[in-house]
Amino acid sequence: MRVFKSLCLAVVLVLGFTSCKNETKPEVKTVAIEVDEKDVAKTLDPNASYAKVEFGIDGMTCAMGCAKTIEKKMAKMEGVKSAKVDFDKRLAMVEYDEAKVSPESLEETVTSVADIYKVKDIKKVEVFGSDKKTCKADCKMKCCTGDAKNDKEACMQDCKKACCKQEKSA
């Protein structure tokens, strides 16, 4: 009986040592999905009427998880030319084919990502908020940049920008 107990103990120890190997961690693979602009250009209808909308998104908690997920989901919609989500401003900017996409379908797409996301203040725009330039950046004349006084006075009469009009009165 003593031999049997010793044999059982040896088997248990051998099994214990052989089954407790170094812990292997699961392999994590990151796959980057790149969309070729040529492929996008092929799927866009050149005769389509494109509209631009901006809207706020409430409920986002992070730039990489929330904002990028929503951005990718909208960009994959048929008829969407471009989609950008600015996490800091909590703002989405989408350009889309009016025949294939509506503001309501964009809202459904955002809320389908997760129940916590809420769309607010959808409005059509001519130029996205981040594309708007300041007067001084938009007007390349020296009158708006404040360079030499003679140049400033000479071009003020040609400049039709509001910043130059303000400077004329000053």
Secondary structure as the mmCIF struct_conf table of DSSP 4:
data_model
#
loop_
_struct_conf.conf_type_id
_struct_conf.id
_struct_conf.beg_label_comp_id
_struct_conf.beg_label_asym_id
_struct_conf.beg_label_seq_id
_struct_conf.end_label_comp_id
_struct_conf.end_label_asym_id
_struct_conf.end_label_seq_id
HELX_RH_AL_P HELX_RH_AL_P1 ARG A 2 SER A 19
HELX_LH_PP_P HELX_LH_PP_P1 ASN A 22 GLU A 27
HELX_RH_AL_P HELX_RH_AL_P2 GLU A 37 THR A 43
BEND BEND1 LEU A 44 LEU A 44
TURN_TY1_P TURN_TY1_P1 PRO A 46 ASN A 47
BEND BEND2 ALA A 48 ALA A 48
STRN STRN1 TYR A 50 ASP A 58
HELX_RH_PI_P HELX_RH_PI_P1 ALA A 63 ALA A 67
HELX_RH_AL_P HELX_RH_AL_P3 LYS A 68 ALA A 75
TURN_TY1_P TURN_TY1_P2 LYS A 76 LYS A 76
BEND BEND3 MET A 77 MET A 77
TURN_TY1_P TURN_TY1_P3 GLU A 78 GLY A 79
STRN STRN2 VAL A 80 ASP A 86
TURN_TY1_P TURN_TY1_P4 PHE A 87 ARG A 90
STRN STRN3 LEU A 91 ASP A 97
TURN_TY1_P TURN_TY1_P5 GLU A 98 LYS A 100
HELX_RH_AL_P HELX_RH_AL_P4 PRO A 103 VAL A 113
TURN_TY1_P TURN_TY1_P6 ASP A 115 ILE A 116
STRN STRN4 LYS A 118 VAL A 125
BEND BEND4 GLU A 126 VAL A 127
HELX_RH_3T_P HELX_RH_3T_P1 GLY A 129 ASP A 131
HELX_RH_AL_P HELX_RH_AL_P5 CYS A 135 ASP A 138
BEND BEND5 MET A 141 MET A 141
HELX_RH_AL_P HELX_RH_AL_P6 LYS A 142 THR A 145
TURN_TY1_P TURN_TY1_P7 GLY A 146 GLY A 146
HELX_RH_AL_P HELX_RH_AL_P7 LYS A 149 MET A 156
TURN_TY1_P TURN_TY1_P8 GLN A 157 ASP A 158
BEND BEND6 LYS A 161 LYS A 161
HELX_RH_AL_P HELX_RH_AL_P8 ALA A 162 SER A 169
#
